[in-house]
């Protein structure tokens, strides 16, 4: 038995009644072609079950249609949503993402970088498990690089970061909208970038409505319970709490409930990160600030595609946060 011959771009062009060059442009979304011409070529390709050869496509375009992503987030708490968002954008252009876990190890990172450059990736996205800044990649061989979630320390690099300050202000504005006038702030370690940024933005935006100096501790429910106990023991007059994470907020909610304080009637509560497994399981479910990590991943991929096409956008780009309202601030 003889195998049926695989259709070629010449077959598609002949069936559609166009040149080979026009057929190629129509299938690859290049050039300025009439809509009916593009539709005719795509119909011919579908009729012939024609699929472009990736190797030939790469050779013709001078690209591999692959992008590397280097992360230090071994748990995937932040890198997985970023990856999903990036793939949403890159997948539309039939580009693949190669994920590399550097585990905060400079030697491992250099190994992954060499491998990615050896595979001739068209670009690289660098991300991590926490916001803040990091040293730029030592060398990328001229390949475009976008830093996502954490920023490069080099101002000329392209970095996309969550607007944590804006998120903290959203939390404060929401509490004011629901009638709260004395707001406490409980957050993570003072040396941690996100803890400092979120607390400083919230306290500045609160002004005279700040009930007490911000309380810094661990990113944990245990610290949330302890912090709530401190506020109550010190007889702080507060009717709301802005928390630096959902874990802290859940601990605060538990301690307030045990002390006979009703959430949200007596004390409204806002978390940060909108981590579903924590926010939805809290009693009551937490109003929280969502950094929109998937959207941030899409934004990083869009900037990378522009850089690959010769239109880089250097500098720091802030991606807006969103407020997700639940029962901890608004009674059912």
Backbone bond lengths (Angstrom), bond angles and torsions (degrees), N, CA, C in turn:
res aa  C-N    CA-C-N  psi(-1)  N-CA   C-N-CA  omega(-1)  CA-C   N-CA-C  phi
1 X - - - 1.467 - - 1.528 109.90 -
2 X 1.300 115.95 140.10 1.467 120.83 177.45 1.524 109.24 -100.02
3 X 1.302 115.75 139.49 1.455 121.04 179.54 1.522 109.54 -76.48
4 X 1.343 117.91 141.95 1.464 119.87 178.64 1.524 110.56 -64.73
5 X 1.329 116.66 142.12 1.454 121.52 -178.84 1.527 109.98 -69.51
6 X 1.333 115.61 134.40 1.462 120.57 177.48 1.518 110.14 -72.73
7 X 1.310 116.87 135.25 1.458 121.24 -179.63 1.518 110.36 -65.00
8 X 1.322 115.79 146.83 1.460 121.84 179.09 1.525 109.77 -115.78
9 X 1.328 114.94 171.55 1.458 120.18 178.12 1.528 110.59 -62.90
10 X 1.351 117.06 -29.70 1.471 120.22 177.15 1.525 110.81 -66.07
11 X 1.350 116.95 -37.89 1.461 120.28 177.59 1.529 110.56 -63.99
12 X 1.328 115.57 -42.78 1.470 120.09 179.27 1.527 110.14 -61.83
13 X 1.337 115.75 -45.83 1.462 120.39 -179.53 1.520 111.12 -61.22
14 X 1.347 116.73 -43.04 1.460 120.19 -179.30 1.526 111.18 -63.84
15 X 1.337 117.12 -43.52 1.459 120.74 -178.88 1.528 110.93 -66.58
16 X 1.337 116.91 -36.49 1.468 120.72 -178.77 1.521 112.54 -82.76
17 X 1.343 116.46 -11.94 1.456 119.95 179.77 1.508 113.79 73.51
18 X 1.348 116.58 34.64 1.464 121.53 179.19 1.519 108.69 -130.43
19 X 1.338 115.78 173.75 1.455 119.99 176.61 1.529 110.33 -76.25
20 X 1.323 115.26 163.28 1.469 119.98 177.85 1.526 110.20 -61.59
21 X 1.335 117.02 -40.47 1.458 120.51 179.26 1.514 112.43 -62.23
22 X 1.324 116.88 -41.30 1.470 120.83 178.78 1.523 110.70 -66.09
23 X 1.335 116.10 -41.36 1.466 119.65 178.48 1.522 110.86 -61.35
24 X 1.341 116.60 -41.69 1.465 120.73 179.74 1.524 111.10 -63.70
25 X 1.339 116.07 -44.59 1.467 119.77 179.46 1.530 110.85 -62.87
26 X 1.313 117.50 -41.02 1.467 120.93 -178.74 1.519 111.49 -63.75
27 X 1.330 117.28 -39.86 1.466 120.82 -177.12 1.522 112.32 -78.23
28 X 1.336 117.01 -25.03 1.466 120.56 -178.04 1.515 113.02 -101.71
29 X 1.358 117.41 3.47 1.456 120.63 177.65 1.505 114.22 68.49
30 X 1.338 117.25 29.12 1.464 120.94 -179.99 1.521 110.18 -109.49
31 X 1.323 114.61 158.08 1.459 119.62 176.70 1.516 113.24 77.86
32 X 1.322 115.51 175.03 1.465 121.97 179.09 1.521 108.81 -109.88
33 X 1.302 115.81 93.78 1.459 121.66 -177.55 1.519 110.03 -112.34
34 X 1.312 116.02 152.52 1.453 120.41 176.17 1.529 110.15 -66.66
35 X 1.319 115.84 145.60 1.471 121.18 -176.81 1.525 111.46 -59.03
36 X 1.352 117.39 -38.13 1.454 118.78 -178.53 1.519 111.55 -70.07
37 X 1.356 117.09 -29.63 1.472 120.34 176.67 1.518 110.27 -68.12
38 X 1.339 116.42 -45.49 1.468 120.81 178.78 1.524 110.03 -60.63
39 X 1.330 116.38 -44.35 1.467 120.19 -179.45 1.525 110.68 -62.64
40 X 1.351 117.64 -40.35 1.458 121.30 -179.08 1.528 111.16 -65.63
41 X 1.332 116.69 -41.15 1.465 120.53 179.14 1.525 110.64 -65.77
42 X 1.343 116.77 -44.79 1.470 119.76 -179.40 1.520 111.44 -65.03
43 X 1.327 117.08 -35.95 1.465 120.38 177.28 1.527 110.35 -65.36
44 X 1.340 116.53 -40.18 1.466 120.57 178.30 1.525 110.64 -64.88
45 X 1.361 116.33 -41.83 1.466 120.01 178.63 1.516 111.34 -62.54
46 X 1.342 116.37 -40.82 1.462 120.33 178.55 1.522 111.07 -66.28
47 X 1.317 116.69 -40.91 1.465 121.36 -178.91 1.525 110.92 -63.96
48 X 1.340 116.51 -35.56 1.469 120.97 -178.84 1.526 112.44 -91.98
49 X 1.347 116.30 -0.06 1.465 121.23 -176.17 1.529 110.56 54.63
50 X 1.330 114.95 45.40 1.461 120.82 -178.27 1.516 110.80 -86.99
51 X 1.338 116.52 132.47 1.469 122.43 176.25 1.523 108.36 -127.29
52 X 1.341 118.14 124.58 1.469 119.72 -179.43 1.513 112.10 -58.92
53 X 1.295 116.92 143.64 1.466 122.78 177.43 1.527 108.53 -77.94
54 X 1.358 118.69 117.95 1.467 120.31 -176.84 1.518 112.92 -58.46
55 X 1.342 116.45 -38.71 1.467 119.06 -178.70 1.519 110.93 -65.56
56 X 1.341 116.13 -42.44 1.463 119.81 179.26 1.517 110.32 -66.66
57 X 1.337 116.04 -38.21 1.467 120.49 178.73 1.517 110.59 -62.42
58 X 1.347 115.87 -43.52 1.461 119.99 -179.55 1.523 111.14 -64.94
59 X 1.342 115.79 -42.73 1.459 120.26 -179.03 1.522 110.15 -63.00
60 X 1.322 116.29 -42.68 1.461 120.57 -178.34 1.527 111.16 -66.54
61 X 1.315 116.76 -40.20 1.459 120.26 -175.66 1.519 113.52 -88.18
62 X 1.336 117.16 -12.59 1.448 120.00 -176.04 1.516 112.08 72.46
63 X 1.320 117.49 23.09 1.461 123.42 -178.55 1.525 110.35 -135.27
64 X 1.339 115.10 159.86 1.469 119.92 178.13 1.525 112.20 -102.67
65 X 1.325 117.65 -9.27 1.463 123.39 -178.48 1.530 111.38 55.99
66 X 1.333 114.31 39.33 1.458 121.88 172.32 1.523 109.09 -130.55
67 X 1.322 115.65 147.28 1.470 122.82 178.67 1.522 108.04 -129.48
68 X 1.314 117.04 136.93 1.455 120.81 176.67 1.519 111.08 -93.65
69 X 1.331 116.24 145.82 1.465 120.94 172.21 1.520 107.77 -126.65
70 X 1.331 116.28 119.64 1.465 122.17 178.32 1.520 107.87 -105.79
71 X 1.337 117.11 125.65 1.458 121.34 -178.57 1.521 110.75 -131.25
72 X 1.334 116.43 154.67 1.468 121.86 171.67 1.522 110.64 -108.98
73 X 1.333 116.21 5.87 1.468 121.50 -176.07 1.516 110.12 -89.05
74 X 1.339 116.69 87.41 1.462 120.55 -175.56 1.529 112.48 -66.29
75 X 1.327 117.13 -27.69 1.467 120.16 -179.43 1.524 110.79 -77.90
76 X 1.312 117.16 -30.89 1.453 120.71 -179.29 1.513 113.55 88.38
77 X 1.344 117.39 5.90 1.460 121.62 -177.43 1.531 111.69 -56.16
78 X 1.332 115.72 -39.81 1.461 119.59 -178.92 1.525 112.25 -108.34
79 X 1.334 118.08 -34.74 1.463 119.58 -175.07 1.521 112.77 -72.02
80 X 1.345 118.69 -31.58 1.465 119.53 -178.31 1.533 111.69 -65.93
81 X 1.363 119.42 -49.10 1.471 117.99 175.13 1.533 112.34 -59.28
82 X 1.334 116.84 -37.90 1.457 119.77 177.41 1.522 110.76 -62.09
83 X 1.336 115.66 -43.28 1.460 120.40 179.67 1.521 111.14 -62.69
84 X 1.331 116.91 -42.57 1.464 121.21 179.01 1.529 110.00 -60.18
85 X 1.341 116.21 -45.60 1.457 119.91 179.38 1.512 112.49 -64.59
86 X 1.339 116.20 -42.82 1.467 119.62 179.15 1.520 111.20 -62.70
87 X 1.338 116.69 -40.89 1.467 120.06 -179.67 1.523 111.48 -67.58
88 X 1.339 117.18 -30.56 1.465 120.03 175.81 1.526 110.11 -56.82
89 X 1.333 114.97 -43.57 1.465 119.89 -178.56 1.524 111.78 -78.93
90 X 1.325 116.76 -47.51 1.466 120.32 -176.10 1.524 111.95 -70.32
91 X 1.336 116.41 -34.59 1.462 119.86 -179.50 1.509 112.24 -63.34
92 X 1.332 116.45 -31.10 1.459 119.87 179.12 1.527 110.66 -64.05
93 X 1.331 116.53 -25.32 1.459 120.83 176.65 1.513 112.48 -100.05
94 X 1.345 116.64 17.48 1.470 123.32 179.22 1.524 111.56 57.13
95 X 1.335 115.92 39.90 1.457 120.86 176.42 1.525 109.68 -107.13
96 X 1.314 116.52 144.34 1.460 122.23 -178.98 1.525 110.14 -104.36
97 X 1.350 116.22 151.35 1.459 122.13 -179.90 1.527 109.43 -112.51
98 X 1.328 116.38 128.70 1.459 122.46 176.05 1.526 108.05 -103.57
99 X 1.346 117.52 112.28 1.463 122.13 -175.92 1.522 110.53 -91.54
100 X 1.346 116.23 128.82 1.464 122.29 -179.60 1.524 109.52 -124.80
101 X 1.330 117.34 129.07 1.466 122.67 -178.98 1.523 109.46 -99.96
102 X 1.334 117.26 109.29 1.465 121.14 -177.77 1.519 113.37 -85.69
103 X 1.341 118.18 -17.74 1.470 123.41 175.55 1.531 113.27 55.35
104 X 1.316 117.60 35.86 1.472 121.87 179.38 1.524 112.73 59.72
105 X 1.319 117.27 26.18 1.459 122.63 -178.54 1.530 108.49 -113.15
106 X 1.342 118.40 110.56 1.472 120.74 -177.81 1.525 113.17 -57.65
107 X 1.331 117.51 -36.17 1.466 120.38 -179.84 1.529 110.10 -67.41
108 X 1.332 115.67 -43.90 1.463 119.64 178.08 1.535 110.49 -63.45
109 X 1.339 115.91 -39.65 1.463 119.31 179.21 1.524 110.74 -61.85
110 X 1.329 116.91 -43.81 1.462 119.85 178.59 1.530 111.56 -62.80
111 X 1.327 116.47 -37.37 1.472 120.21 176.86 1.520 110.24 -61.39
112 X 1.338 116.48 -48.70 1.466 119.72 -180.00 1.524 110.90 -62.06
113 X 1.328 116.50 -39.33 1.463 120.09 -179.98 1.526 110.30 -62.66
114 X 1.330 117.26 -44.09 1.467 120.24 178.89 1.525 110.95 -61.90
115 X 1.339 116.54 -41.12 1.461 120.37 179.76 1.529 110.64 -63.50
116 X 1.330 116.15 -45.58 1.469 119.93 -179.14 1.524 111.17 -63.51
117 X 1.329 116.92 -43.16 1.455 119.50 178.34 1.521 110.89 -66.12
118 X 1.342 116.35 -34.92 1.459 120.32 176.31 1.515 112.82 -64.39
119 X 1.318 115.87 -29.75 1.472 121.01 176.96 1.526 111.93 -84.89
120 X 1.320 116.15 1.29 1.472 123.18 176.76 1.530 111.40 58.05
121 X 1.335 116.35 46.12 1.467 119.15 176.62 1.522 109.52 -61.00
122 X 1.324 115.62 151.35 1.459 120.68 -178.59 1.530 112.14 -79.58
123 X 1.330 117.13 -20.89 1.453 120.96 -179.39 1.512 110.14 -170.11
124 X 1.342 116.12 170.19 1.469 121.39 -177.83 1.521 109.39 -137.13
125 X 1.342 116.02 135.81 1.462 122.62 170.89 1.524 107.37 -108.35
126 X 1.321 117.06 129.79 1.469 122.15 179.59 1.523 107.83 -112.72
127 X 1.327 116.64 128.26 1.464 120.68 179.54 1.528 109.72 -140.88
128 X 1.335 116.39 179.68 1.462 119.90 -177.14 1.510 111.88 -160.03
129 X 1.317 116.36 -172.49 1.468 120.56 -174.43 1.512 113.27 -93.45
130 X 1.326 117.86 -2.86 1.464 119.62 179.03 1.522 109.57 -148.30
131 X 1.335 115.58 152.96 1.457 120.56 176.67 1.524 109.10 -74.52
132 X 1.330 116.13 171.64 1.453 120.47 -177.51 1.514 109.37 127.15
133 X 1.328 116.85 -150.86 1.459 121.17 178.78 1.519 110.20 -127.36
134 X 1.306 115.52 159.61 1.457 122.06 176.65 1.525 107.79 -143.41
135 X 1.334 115.83 162.54 1.456 120.21 175.26 1.525 108.90 -67.76
136 X 1.325 117.71 143.63 1.462 118.91 178.53 1.518 111.19 -66.90
137 X 1.332 116.47 159.61 1.456 120.05 174.75 1.526 109.14 -54.92
138 X 1.330 116.19 139.65 1.461 119.46 -175.70 1.522 111.90 -61.76
139 X 1.320 116.43 -36.94 1.457 121.13 175.79 1.512 108.70 -159.24
140 X 1.318 115.72 141.60 1.467 119.36 177.32 1.523 110.81 -124.78
141 X 1.338 115.73 10.88 1.451 119.23 175.09 1.513 114.68 58.64
142 X 1.330 116.85 30.01 1.455 119.69 -179.46 1.512 114.85 82.50
143 X 1.336 117.40 -0.09 1.470 121.47 179.00 1.529 108.99 -79.10
144 X 1.333 119.40 133.27 1.468 120.96 178.83 1.526 111.83 -59.54
145 X 1.342 116.28 139.85 1.466 122.50 -179.23 1.530 108.80 -130.82
146 X 1.341 115.70 135.38 1.459 121.73 173.15 1.528 108.05 -123.93
147 X 1.326 117.12 131.71 1.455 122.75 178.08 1.529 107.51 -96.58
148 X 1.335 115.97 129.70 1.463 120.60 -175.37 1.518 110.63 -124.94
149 X 1.327 116.77 134.68 1.462 126.32 -179.14 1.522 111.25 79.56
150 X 1.328 117.23 -47.87 1.456 119.78 171.68 1.519 106.89 -113.62
151 X 1.336 116.16 150.11 1.458 120.96 -173.22 1.515 111.10 -100.07
152 X 1.319 115.47 152.88 1.457 120.84 171.04 1.529 108.83 -74.96
153 X 1.320 115.70 144.84 1.466 120.18 177.28 1.521 111.73 -72.94
154 X 1.324 117.06 -12.64 1.467 120.86 179.09 1.526 109.69 -88.96
155 X 1.329 118.67 115.85 1.469 121.07 -176.16 1.526 113.66 -58.83
156 X 1.331 117.07 -26.42 1.465 119.78 -177.76 1.520 112.48 -77.17
157 X 1.330 117.63 -13.24 1.467 120.57 177.94 1.521 110.55 -76.80
158 X 1.314 116.34 160.42 1.469 121.96 177.08 1.524 109.19 -94.25
159 X 1.329 116.85 120.68 1.463 122.07 -179.24 1.523 110.09 -130.37
160 X 1.346 115.96 137.51 1.463 121.79 176.08 1.526 107.48 -118.70
161 X 1.340 116.60 119.45 1.460 120.13 -175.22 1.523 110.04 -127.92
162 X 1.335 117.78 154.28 1.466 119.84 175.82 1.510 110.75 -70.33
163 X 1.313 116.73 143.91 1.471 121.10 178.34 1.530 108.19 -84.08
164 X 1.329 115.75 80.77 1.459 120.58 -177.46 1.530 111.55 -68.19
165 X 1.332 116.26 -36.24 1.464 119.00 177.04 1.525 110.13 -61.89
166 X 1.330 116.23 -45.90 1.459 120.10 178.38 1.512 111.93 -61.81
167 X 1.333 116.57 -36.53 1.463 120.15 177.47 1.513 111.99 -63.56
168 X 1.344 117.04 -42.35 1.466 120.67 178.14 1.522 111.08 -63.15
169 X 1.317 116.33 -38.40 1.468 119.38 178.20 1.530 111.24 -67.42
170 X 1.339 116.69 -36.04 1.468 120.40 175.19 1.529 110.44 -59.08
171 X 1.326 116.44 -42.89 1.466 121.30 -179.74 1.531 110.56 -60.96
172 X 1.337 115.65 -46.63 1.469 120.37 -179.37 1.528 111.01 -64.11
173 X 1.326 116.58 -45.27 1.466 120.20 -179.99 1.520 111.37 -60.55
174 X 1.327 116.52 -39.43 1.465 120.10 179.52 1.526 110.82 -64.76
175 X 1.323 117.31 -43.36 1.465 120.52 -179.94 1.526 111.01 -63.80
176 X 1.318 116.51 -38.51 1.466 119.08 176.03 1.523 110.75 -64.35
177 X 1.328 116.01 -39.04 1.466 120.87 -179.45 1.521 111.44 -62.08
178 X 1.339 116.91 -35.40 1.469 119.77 -179.76 1.529 111.55 -90.23
179 X 1.343 116.56 12.67 1.459 120.59 169.97 1.510 117.21 91.27
180 X 1.341 119.24 16.33 1.469 120.80 -179.37 1.522 110.73 -87.23
181 X 1.324 115.33 140.26 1.465 120.20 -173.42 1.530 113.83 -124.13
182 X 1.333 118.54 -16.52 1.470 121.79 -179.81 1.522 107.62 -130.05
183 X 1.335 116.49 105.79 1.471 121.46 -169.30 1.524 110.67 -117.60
184 X 1.323 116.27 128.03 1.465 122.10 174.38 1.530 109.04 -95.70
185 X 1.325 116.12 157.37 1.471 122.22 179.67 1.525 108.80 -126.00
186 X 1.338 116.05 123.08 1.467 121.62 179.12 1.525 107.26 -126.69
187 X 1.336 116.83 125.30 1.462 118.75 -174.57 1.525 111.32 -144.05
188 X 1.358 115.73 -168.50 1.455 121.76 -174.54 1.517 113.62 -85.10
189 X 1.340 117.38 -162.21 1.466 122.06 -175.45 1.530 112.02 -60.05
190 X 1.312 115.88 140.80 1.461 120.30 -176.07 1.527 111.93 -65.05
191 X 1.336 117.17 -26.02 1.470 119.78 -179.33 1.524 112.13 -80.44
192 X 1.329 117.44 -9.61 1.462 122.10 -176.78 1.528 109.84 -83.92
193 X 1.329 116.35 130.95 1.466 121.53 -176.83 1.525 112.31 -53.28
194 X 1.338 117.48 -52.57 1.468 120.57 -175.73 1.518 111.64 -64.53
195 X 1.331 116.65 -38.60 1.461 119.76 179.39 1.523 110.91 -61.58
196 X 1.339 116.20 -45.36 1.476 120.58 179.97 1.520 110.99 -64.89
197 X 1.322 116.08 -48.72 1.465 120.44 -174.97 1.524 111.10 -62.64
198 X 1.334 117.16 -46.60 1.457 120.94 -177.97 1.528 110.97 -65.83
199 X 1.333 117.13 -42.95 1.469 120.05 -178.95 1.521 111.01 -67.09
200 X 1.328 117.06 -43.31 1.465 119.96 -178.00 1.527 110.95 -65.15
201 X 1.334 116.89 -42.13 1.466 119.67 179.87 1.525 110.78 -64.92
202 X 1.333 116.85 -41.41 1.466 120.26 -179.36 1.523 111.36 -66.48
203 X 1.329 117.67 -45.98 1.465 120.23 -177.19 1.532 111.15 -66.37
204 X 1.331 116.83 -40.08 1.465 120.31 178.40 1.524 110.70 -63.18
205 X 1.326 116.13 -43.17 1.464 120.57 -177.71 1.529 111.64 -71.58
206 X 1.333 117.11 -27.90 1.472 120.15 179.59 1.523 111.94 -73.18
207 X 1.330 117.03 -37.98 1.464 119.73 -178.49 1.516 111.39 61.33
208 X 1.328 117.04 -126.18 1.467 121.79 -177.70 1.528 112.78 -69.18
209 X 1.348 117.63 -12.49 1.462 119.91 179.93 1.524 112.65 -82.01
210 X 1.335 117.51 -2.53 1.459 120.95 177.89 1.523 109.48 -70.54
211 X 1.324 116.90 120.95 1.464 121.50 -173.36 1.522 112.92 -78.55
212 X 1.350 117.69 -27.73 1.467 122.03 -176.77 1.526 108.10 -165.48
213 X 1.328 117.88 162.25 1.468 119.34 175.93 1.528 110.46 -58.15
214 X 1.328 118.08 147.11 1.475 120.94 -179.09 1.526 111.46 -58.05
215 X 1.314 115.48 143.60 1.462 121.72 177.45 1.531 109.13 -103.50
216 X 1.348 116.49 123.27 1.463 122.08 179.97 1.528 109.99 -106.64
217 X 1.321 116.07 138.95 1.462 120.87 177.76 1.512 110.25 -160.92
218 X 1.323 117.26 -147.18 1.462 121.58 -178.25 1.524 111.32 -86.63
219 X 1.344 115.29 161.64 1.473 120.44 173.17 1.520 108.04 -81.94
220 X 1.316 118.70 72.92 1.462 119.68 -174.33 1.521 111.31 -152.94
221 X 1.329 115.38 158.10 1.460 120.96 174.68 1.522 110.52 -65.27
222 X 1.343 115.87 -35.80 1.468 119.72 179.89 1.528 110.53 -59.02
223 X 1.351 116.24 -42.77 1.465 118.65 178.71 1.530 110.27 -67.33
224 X 1.312 118.26 -36.73 1.457 120.58 177.50 1.519 111.61 -59.73
225 X 1.331 116.19 -42.60 1.473 119.92 178.33 1.526 110.47 -65.40
226 X 1.330 115.44 -42.71 1.463 119.53 -179.63 1.524 111.06 -64.52
227 X 1.327 116.91 -42.84 1.459 120.74 -178.60 1.522 111.40 -64.33
228 X 1.322 116.92 -41.50 1.468 120.06 177.22 1.522 110.07 -61.78
229 X 1.339 116.41 -39.86 1.462 120.44 177.35 1.519 112.10 -62.11
230 X 1.343 116.86 -38.66 1.468 120.93 178.05 1.529 111.19 -64.65
231 X 1.319 116.68 -43.53 1.464 120.31 179.48 1.525 111.11 -61.69
232 X 1.321 116.01 -41.92 1.459 120.15 -179.10 1.530 110.86 -71.11
233 X 1.334 116.54 -41.13 1.467 120.37 -178.45 1.521 111.74 -65.69
234 X 1.346 115.80 -31.72 1.464 120.43 -179.57 1.529 112.35 -88.55
235 X 1.329 115.63 6.65 1.472 122.07 178.88 1.526 112.62 54.17
236 X 1.334 115.17 39.02 1.471 119.76 176.90 1.523 108.42 -69.33
237 X 1.317 115.69 133.67 1.466 121.36 177.76 1.531 108.49 -85.35
238 X 1.332 117.16 102.65 1.468 120.04 -178.56 1.523 109.80 -141.73
239 X 1.340 114.92 145.05 1.460 120.04 177.41 1.532 111.41 -123.50
240 X 1.346 116.21 9.16 1.461 120.72 176.88 1.519 109.47 -161.88
241 X 1.332 116.30 156.54 1.464 121.67 176.74 1.523 108.73 -136.14
242 X 1.338 116.00 129.37 1.458 121.81 169.47 1.522 106.81 -97.96
243 X 1.316 116.53 123.45 1.467 121.08 -176.88 1.531 110.70 -109.45
244 X 1.325 115.56 147.52 1.456 120.87 -177.97 1.506 114.50 -76.27
245 X 1.332 118.72 -11.57 1.462 121.81 176.67 1.520 108.79 -157.20
246 X 1.320 115.98 163.88 1.463 120.42 177.80 1.525 111.45 -68.91
247 X 1.328 116.58 -32.88 1.468 118.99 178.06 1.526 110.70 -61.90
248 X 1.318 115.82 -46.57 1.464 119.87 178.30 1.525 109.91 -61.50
249 X 1.322 117.01 -44.48 1.467 121.07 -178.01 1.527 111.35 -61.89
250 X 1.322 116.93 -38.72 1.469 119.42 179.14 1.522 110.50 -64.91
251 X 1.333 117.16 -38.96 1.460 119.72 176.53 1.512 112.18 -65.27
252 X 1.336 116.38 -40.65 1.463 120.63 176.99 1.524 110.37 -60.92
253 X 1.334 116.61 -43.96 1.465 120.87 -179.94 1.527 111.28 -60.42
254 X 1.321 117.07 -42.41 1.474 120.63 179.98 1.528 111.07 -63.40
255 X 1.343 116.40 -44.77 1.467 119.83 -178.35 1.522 111.47 -66.74
256 X 1.321 117.43 -39.48 1.460 120.40 178.66 1.521 111.03 -64.18
257 X 1.333 115.66 -41.67 1.468 119.55 179.63 1.529 110.36 -63.24
258 X 1.328 116.97 -42.76 1.467 120.72 179.69 1.532 111.12 -65.97
259 X 1.338 116.95 -27.03 1.464 120.67 179.88 1.528 112.14 -88.00
260 X 1.326 116.45 1.98 1.459 119.96 177.89 1.519 114.44 86.77
261 X 1.337 116.79 11.80 1.462 120.54 177.35 1.532 108.94 -94.25
262 X 1.312 116.95 126.90 1.459 121.19 -178.07 1.528 110.74 -86.94
263 X 1.334 115.28 133.25 1.464 121.88 174.74 1.531 107.37 -108.07
264 X 1.331 119.06 119.53 1.476 127.57 12.99 1.526 115.12 -105.06
265 X 1.334 119.01 3.91 1.462 118.87 -173.58 1.528 111.52 -57.66
266 X 1.346 116.50 -48.05 1.466 120.14 -179.36 1.533 112.20 -88.30
267 X 1.311 115.55 -41.31 1.471 121.14 -177.71 1.527 108.96 -137.95
268 X 1.339 116.76 120.98 1.464 121.37 173.89 1.529 108.91 -85.59
269 X 1.318 115.76 150.37 1.465 120.03 -170.47 1.527 110.06 -137.97
270 X 1.356 116.48 129.64 1.470 121.74 176.88 1.524 108.91 -123.75
271 X 1.327 116.14 129.32 1.455 121.61 175.20 1.515 111.17 -97.68
272 X 1.336 115.63 -170.96 1.462 120.78 -179.21 1.526 108.10 -145.39
273 X 1.312 117.00 136.87 1.471 128.17 177.25 1.525 112.74 108.90
274 X 1.361 117.26 -24.07 1.467 121.15 -177.77 1.527 111.06 50.39
275 X 1.315 116.03 51.31 1.465 122.62 177.20 1.531 107.18 -81.67
276 X 1.316 116.77 106.97 1.463 122.05 -170.08 1.518 114.08 -51.70
277 X 1.345 116.90 -45.12 1.458 119.70 -175.03 1.521 112.14 -63.37
278 X 1.322 117.24 -22.92 1.459 121.78 177.63 1.527 110.43 -96.29
279 X 1.325 116.31 -52.05 1.468 120.96 -172.83 1.520 112.41 -62.75
280 X 1.329 117.31 -41.50 1.466 120.00 -176.91 1.524 112.36 -78.17
281 X 1.334 116.86 -26.88 1.463 120.21 -179.15 1.519 112.95 -86.61
282 X 1.325 116.91 -9.56 1.461 120.37 179.11 1.525 110.56 -66.89
283 X 1.328 116.43 156.87 1.469 121.89 177.91 1.526 108.44 -117.57
284 X 1.334 118.10 104.47 1.469 128.50 -3.31 1.529 110.92 -80.57
285 X 1.346 117.66 170.30 1.469 120.05 176.34 1.525 111.08 -54.46
286 X 1.327 115.69 142.26 1.460 121.34 -169.58 1.526 114.02 -88.24
287 X 1.309 115.73 132.23 1.461 120.37 160.21 1.522 106.33 -67.65
288 X 1.334 117.33 135.66 1.463 118.82 -173.65 1.521 111.20 -149.59
289 X 1.330 114.91 159.38 1.459 122.23 175.47 1.525 108.50 -93.30
290 X 1.313 115.95 123.55 1.464 122.51 -178.72 1.528 108.36 -102.04
291 X 1.323 117.31 123.24 1.463 120.93 -179.74 1.523 112.28 -79.66
292 X 1.319 117.66 0.22 1.473 122.17 177.46 1.526 110.32 51.37
293 X 1.321 116.41 61.07 1.459 120.78 -176.31 1.524 112.76 -66.41
294 X 1.339 116.64 -34.44 1.465 118.02 176.79 1.525 110.13 -65.12
295 X 1.331 116.71 -42.23 1.460 120.29 176.57 1.521 111.55 -63.44
296 X 1.342 116.11 -36.97 1.458 120.31 177.57 1.526 109.93 -64.75
297 X 1.345 116.69 -39.98 1.457 120.67 177.17 1.519 111.84 -63.14
298 X 1.343 116.17 -40.52 1.470 119.63 177.65 1.535 110.53 -64.18
299 X 1.348 115.86 -41.75 1.465 119.77 179.62 1.530 111.02 -63.56
300 X 1.337 117.01 -41.30 1.465 120.65 178.81 1.523 110.68 -63.42
301 X 1.340 116.70 -42.27 1.465 120.31 179.80 1.525 111.32 -65.64
302 X 1.333 116.82 -38.37 1.472 119.90 178.70 1.530 110.89 -64.56
303 X 1.332 116.47 -40.83 1.463 119.96 177.69 1.525 110.80 -66.67
304 X 1.337 116.57 -36.52 1.466 120.06 178.61 1.532 110.28 -66.33
305 X 1.328 117.17 -42.50 1.467 120.34 179.05 1.528 110.64 -61.44
306 X 1.320 116.94 -40.42 1.465 120.16 177.73 1.526 110.65 -63.47
307 X 1.341 116.12 -40.49 1.462 119.50 178.76 1.527 110.78 -65.43
308 X 1.331 116.74 -40.61 1.462 120.83 177.61 1.525 111.01 -60.95
309 X 1.338 116.01 -35.97 1.465 121.49 179.89 1.526 112.74 -83.25
310 X 1.345 116.63 5.83 1.456 119.99 175.18 1.507 115.59 93.65
311 X 1.344 117.39 13.51 1.469 120.53 179.28 1.526 110.24 -125.42
312 X 1.340 118.74 69.22 1.466 121.23 -179.01 1.518 111.71 -66.76
313 X 1.338 115.97 156.16 1.470 121.88 177.97 1.523 108.01 -129.06
314 X 1.332 117.97 79.50 1.468 120.72 -177.14 1.518 111.92 -65.62
315 X 1.330 115.08 160.94 1.459 120.59 177.23 1.509 112.91 107.76
316 X 1.328 115.14 -176.29 1.461 122.37 -176.69 1.521 110.43 -95.99
317 X 1.327 116.54 125.14 1.461 122.66 179.44 1.529 108.15 -114.88
318 X 1.327 117.19 122.21 1.472 121.17 -179.19 1.520 109.98 -95.80
319 X 1.344 115.25 129.15 1.464 120.79 179.53 1.524 108.84 -98.89
320 X 1.336 118.89 125.75 1.468 121.00 -173.55 1.531 113.75 -65.38
321 X 1.329 115.26 145.08 1.463 122.00 174.90 1.529 109.57 -89.56
322 X 1.332 116.03 168.49 1.459 121.62 -179.41 1.528 109.72 -128.85
323 X 1.323 116.45 148.29 1.461 122.17 175.35 1.527 108.94 -96.44
324 X 1.327 116.45 125.58 1.467 122.06 176.40 1.529 107.67 -110.78
325 X 1.319 116.76 111.32 1.466 121.38 -173.31 1.521 110.55 -90.35
326 X 1.344 114.87 129.32 1.470 121.51 175.92 1.534 108.77 -134.90
327 X 1.334 115.91 -164.61 1.464 121.22 -169.43 1.517 115.62 -71.97
328 X 1.318 119.23 -12.69 1.472 119.61 -176.55 1.525 113.24 -75.07
329 X 1.351 116.71 -9.12 1.464 119.05 176.55 1.518 112.52 -124.93
330 X 1.319 116.85 -18.81 1.466 121.33 -177.43 1.525 108.62 -130.00
331 X 1.315 117.02 118.20 1.474 120.56 -179.82 1.510 110.78 -65.46
332 X 1.338 114.98 141.11 1.455 120.14 179.56 1.518 109.93 -68.35
